[in-house]
Amino acid sequence: MDNAKGEMIMSRRPRSSYEDIGNLLARLCDEFPQCFKLRKDTPLPLKIGVYRDIRERLDESVPDDLLCNALAAYCNRPAYLQALCADGAERIDLDGKPCGPVDRTAIRPLPPTPQSKQPAAPLPKATKPKAATKPKPPAKSAPPKRNRKPVADTKQGC
């Protein structure tokens, strides 16, 4: 992108809006109903590399960043994370066919939910601060003497 002076302007990639992400997720649910489930159905863990499969089947009108943001929104939902952590969870492809079990080393721990949070430990009682004492200024001493040569010694050849 150039400005009026012909200088190159660096532009930021536009962020996907929530509405765009929601519309794309609805489209994914319509086109791949065996794979993407948003409402009442429990989502199933997606195959590793499902992004490439979707990219092959969708038209080029869907920007890469929008697809990435939509997949991130889908995969970071609490219901999806719970399905990912379920015992014996199987990953599925876009057609709903099993692609192998979920690797336990790839699972990150779930964040605590508001119901499972432990009550905070009571704070220690506040103690009165000690009276602040001003530090004593350092004693003034004579500046250090420089070893100066007499003026006559600094002139050469006079």
Secondary structure as UniProt FT lines:
FT   TURN            4..5
FT   HELIX           18..31
FT   TURN            33..35
FT   TURN            48..49
FT   HELIX           50..57
FT   TURN            60..61
FT   HELIX           64..75
FT   HELIX           78..85
FT   TURN            87..88
FT   STRAND          90..92
FT   TURN            94..95
FT   STRAND          98..101
FT   HELIX           104..106
FT   HELIX           114..116
FT   HELIX           151..154
//
